[in-house]
Amino acid sequence: MKLLGISGSMTKSGRTRTALQFALDAALRRFPDTEIELLDLRDWKVSLLDGRPLSEYPDDTPRVVEKI
């Protein structure tokens, strides 16, 4: 099983990311065979999706959508 946590907070305090990482770590302890990943959207340059093909976005948008 794969579990992806998505942090969409743009603030620098990191409380949302910290809480999400705590939850992912707890899930991993409970289900050790789970592959976990934290996707922090502050680390990616993404555009708003406007309907064009993903291959036409000039930034990280296609990679972020693929992860989700």
C-alpha positions in Angstrom: 0.0 0.0 0.0 1.1 3.5 -0.7 0.1 6.5 1.5 0.6 10.1 0.2 0.2 13.0 2.6 -0.3 16.4 0.9 0.6 19.5 2.8 -0.8 22.6 1.0 0.0 25.2 3.6 2.2 28.0 2.3 3.2 29.4 5.7 6.7 28.9 6.9 5.8 27.8 10.5 5.5 24.2 9.3 2.9 23.1 11.9 0.7 21.5 9.2 3.7 19.7 7.7 4.8 18.6 11.2 1.4 17.2 12.1 1.1 15.4 8.7 4.6 13.9 9.1 3.6 12.7 12.6 0.5 11.0 11.1 2.4 9.4 8.3 5.0 8.1 10.8 2.2 6.6 13.0 0.7 4.9 9.9 4.1 3.4 9.1 4.5 2.1 12.6 1.1 0.5 12.4 1.5 -0.8 8.9 5.3 -1.3 8.3 4.9 -2.5 4.7 3.3 0.8 3.7 5.2 3.1 1.4 4.7 6.7 2.7 5.5 10.0 1.1 5.0 13.6 2.1 4.2 16.0 -0.7 4.8 19.5 0.6 3.5 21.9 -2.1 5.8 24.6 -0.8 8.7 22.6 -2.3 7.2 22.6 -5.8 6.4 25.2 -8.4 2.9 24.4 -9.7 0.5 26.3 -11.9 -3.3 26.3 -11.4 -4.7 23.6 -13.6 -6.5 25.3 -16.5 -7.4 22.3 -18.7 -4.4 22.2 -21.0 -2.5 18.9 -21.4 -0.1 18.2 -18.5 2.8 18.0 -20.8 2.4 21.7 -21.7 3.0 23.0 -18.1 6.5 24.5 -17.8 6.9 23.8 -14.1 6.5 20.9 -11.6 2.7 20.7 -12.2 2.8 17.4 -14.2 5.0 15.7 -11.5 2.8 16.8 -8.7 -0.4 15.6 -10.5 1.4 12.3 -11.2 2.2 11.8 -7.5 -1.4 12.5 -6.5 
